[in-house]
């Protein structure tokens, strides 16, 4: 069907774009979305500088300031000569923990043409603590501007609370990784060095190679940067670990690797596969009399990568495994609960560990990870 021509057709097309209220709401949401990434980094001078312009446009005031509990972190718009006054009224709002209206007497100035005559100062409150203030300055103060400033302050407070939650989550993850590092068995270190020493006279070249593998393995395990790594890096460290264990066990440890090249770039949480392999060797194979077989498979399954670690060791009581995955610290397990919790925190509850085991039947651990996940980059 043809569109009507002439003025009536133009009115219809404008109608399809939304009303003035719809467009105003869109502009407000757009400015909020521009400010949000900076605020999600916490309340700092840098984040405030990046956010304040968008917040001023959101309110439509001539000037705006963001403060912490001590000083002005950022100012945008006219009237920079009011910075000292903004610091003072900010401290008063922080002390009272409530919105304050600043009148002409408190903001009086001799600057000709200065549009700042009144201000609204609203506290930023996170978990009952006042972290700073949002300050909106205008020629006159209205009830609508007071309410709007309070709403913006509440929204900024929400973003700062999310930033604190993110920081807390990151601290927990760092603590969990430190816990995994602490679980690297002293026996493994001692046995590896003993195995290397045994080749010093009989096969010095192999001793040198093993020592380099040991150095690279410990360097990766104790690295300080990066919450995530690639599956390729994780598997490379696992290969070093297994070379050292094979130097100790000799023919008693047989390893099979079957890795699809297309999953190697997939990002995974740091030290999420290696503890599963250590667990298979330490708990599954060390106490068996027969030859121990360890198989690691990584294959592409559409939008996901699937990694399987399987051994023919002594197996485990499924109830004990369930308790380990639930975080029972009393169980002598190398990080199963830790790895499961970090996978779920990173990718969601659908991506926890799946463990198939029974006494005398060996153990198979299955890890599924999405090949692409927002915010997960090595």
NORKA-V677364 format. One record per helix or strand of 3 or more residues. SS is the DSSP state (A for helix, B for strand). FROM is the first residue (numbers start at 1). LEN is the number of residues. If there is no record, write none. Layout:
SS,FROM,LEN
SS,FROM,LEN
This chain:
A,6,11
A,20,20
A,45,15
B,63,5
B,72,6
A,80,17
B,100,3
A,104,4
B,118,9
B,129,10
A,143,40
A,186,14
A,204,18
B,228,3
A,231,22
B,253,7
A,261,3
B,267,3
A,274,12
B,292,10
B,304,8
A,318,8
A,336,12
A,349,3
B,354,4
B,363,8
